[in-house]
Amino acid sequence: MAKRDNLFSIEKVMEMHGEHFLQIRTLLLDQKISNYPILIFQKPSQTILGRRILDQSQNSEKWNVFITHLEELYHKKVIMEDKLADFQFQYKNNHDKYCVLLIENEEEYSFLFTPILY
């Protein structure tokens, strides 16, 4: 699936489940679990990070969605120490958006920021 198709597909899931995602994101922030909550979108049979909040069977786009945070991704070496400050800077400049880790396959992943739909 092309990256553009993936982005459109993620957008559709966000529209359908955005309220649920926002509640979980807010919970992480309010309980001071992390200042950097991250949604992970991945297709089945890939490495699992975080905690599942939406199963592929619950959305027509077949995404598994997990919630995690910067600290876990740093601990598991998804974000390396030399990139930590850059990530935190980008995150703070996009505080009004979701941070999404898109895992397209075992070796290809990217971070993006997408608007929070109220």
N, C-alpha and C positions, 0 to 999 in steps of 0.2 A: 504494500500500500504506500503510495507516495506521501511525503510529509504533509503536503497540502491537504490531502484527503484525511489524514490523521487529525489535523487541526480542525477541520470541519466536523469530523466525527466527535472529537472531544467537546467542541462547542455544543453539539446537540445533547450530549450527556450532561453538560453543565446546566443547560437550560432546564432539563428535566429534573435534575437532582441538586440544583444549586442551593436550595434552602437547607437541605440535609448537610451538604458540604460546609456551608457557612456555620451551622450550629457546631459541628465538630471542630472546625478551625477556631471558633470563638472559645470553645471549651478549653482547648490547648493553651490559648493565650490567657484566659481568665484564671486557670488553675496554675499558671506559671510553669507549665511543663516545658514550654519552649517559646521563644519570641520569633521562631522561624518555622511555622508549620508548612508542610509540603504535601501536596497531593501527588500520588504516583498513578499514572495511567499506563497499563500494560495489558497486552493480550495474554491469553492463557499459555501455560507451559513455559513461563519465564521465571527468572529469579524473583523471589518474593522478599520485599523489603517493607517494613512498616506493618500496619494492621489493616486488614481488609475492611472497607466500609461499603463497598458495592461489588456484587458478584456479576460476572459476565451474563449470567442468566437473568439479571434484573434490568438489563438495558439492551435495546435493539442493536447497539453498536458493538456489543461483545467485548467491552472493556472491563477488566478488573481494576478497581480503584482502591488504593490504599492511602492511609494517612501516616505520615512520618514527620520527622523534623531534622533540622540541620545537624543536631548533635548525633543522631543515629547514623546519618549518612557520613559524617566525619569519622565516627567510630568504626564503621564498616569500610572505610577508605573509598567511598564513592566520591566524596569531596576531599581532595588532598589538602594538606596543611598550607601549601604555597598558594592555594586558591581560596582559602577560607575568608580572608579579608575582602577580596573582590566579590565573593558571593554575598557576604553580609552587606556590603555597600549597595549592590544591585537590589537586594531584597528590601532594604530600607527605602530606596528610591521608588519602589513599587509596592509600598505598604498597603495600598488600597486595591491590590490585585491578589489573585491566587498565584502562588508559586507552584508550577506543575513540573514534575519530572516525567518526561515521556520516554518510556523504554520501548524501543521498536524491535530490538532483538538483544541477545546477550552482550553484544559488543557496541551497540549503537544506542545512545541515549542523549537527550538534550533537555535543558531547562528552558522554560518559557513562563511568561507572566500573562495571565488572562484576567479580564475584568470580573469582578464579583457582581453577579446579577442578584439584585434584591427582589 
